[in-house]
Amino acid sequence: MRGARRLLADGVVSALLVVLWGCQPEPVPFYDFALIGDAPYRPDGVARVEALIRDVNRRGGIEWAIHVGDTKAGGQACTDELLRSRFELYQGFAVPFVFTPGDNDWFDCPGAEDGVDEYERLAFLRSLYFPDPGRTTGGRTMTVQSQSEDPEYREFVENGLWVHGGVVYATLHLVVLTREPTDPATARRRQDAAVSWVRRAFEVARESGSVGVFLATQADPWIASGRPGLIAEHCEVCTLPRPGLESLYSVLAEEATAFDGQVVMAVGDTHVFRVDKPLYAADGSVVENFTRVETFGEPDIHWVRVRVDPTERSVFSFHQEIVPSRGLLGGWPGVPGRGRRTDGSEADTSAAAR
């Protein structure tokens, strides 16, 4: 009994010390989030995305999931039913779900000759994913700042910004123009809004003393990887600015060069997982603190676990998470048997290592 009283007394004293002096355990310095995109396209891709979502949910310790756009194939009609089904699919995440639209979600909708209006489709998409621009959707919601709070860009409810763990995050609605837009002035305005939001992200980073800036968008400004001179020898047009992104390159180089921390731009578009240094300054030198990460895309429906550690020089590291095809979830449709869960190979490529 005496020992029990002593333990109780010690517990009370410890609790008082926590209250009076704030002697709480040191928080874990790093955190993780999920990066996905460009899926599902085919009907069987829906089940695979469901498996991906369950894989993320079972992992634990994931702060949020960012989808960089294209929740459907470009050749599919952008019907209310299909767009709504994709939205509902991604509400299966237990964590906050952050979304930035891709061209397939509204711009590359077949049927323009039948009166399909891409801007009406964009309005419907916005009503689905951004009913409250100041909060994400998903199993848990998260407060963000929306660009729609800026009187100059009120329609851009999809461009969000938040600060967490010493890093500024921003989503940018950018699409590569695969055809002449119905309204070129609106297309230019979308690019202007994204550029303004990039500048705002770096402004917030400087004001808050952040060690990193993380930008997420669908459009990949660099369709080819490698040094510009080498790329030009084999594909001269590959070094040209992509349509719809022309004003982005110089702003990224200017802001990243002037920033003391690490900068990451997460993209989709070409469905190839890669981590590299694609940004070059006007003098031809690589911008060393800028890293591109491209997530997986169909047919490779997996996810990238981004680890953020503000105490590390690189700040960001990227880990490929290969969703098991069977075993963990009992197999894909039509694939009998159960197998042992495997995590697949993991690439730990830090932002400062390349």
Secondary structure, DSSP 8 states (H G I E B T S, - for coil): -HHHHHHHHHHHHHHHHHHHH-------S-EEEEEE-S---SHHHHHHHHHHHHHHHHH--EEEEEE-S--S-TTS---HHHHHHHHHHHTT-SSEEEE---GGGTTS-S-GGGT--HHHHHHHHHHHH-SSTTB-EESS--B-EEGGGSGGGTT-TT-EEEEETTEEEEE------SS--S-HHHHHHHHHHHHHHHHHHHHHHHHHT-SEEEEE-S--S-SS-S-HHHHHHH-GGGGS--TT-TTHHHHHHHHHHH-SSEEEEEE-SS---EEE---B-TTS-B-TTEEEEE---TTS--EEEEEE-TTSSS-EEEEEE---SSSSSS-STT--S-----------EETT--
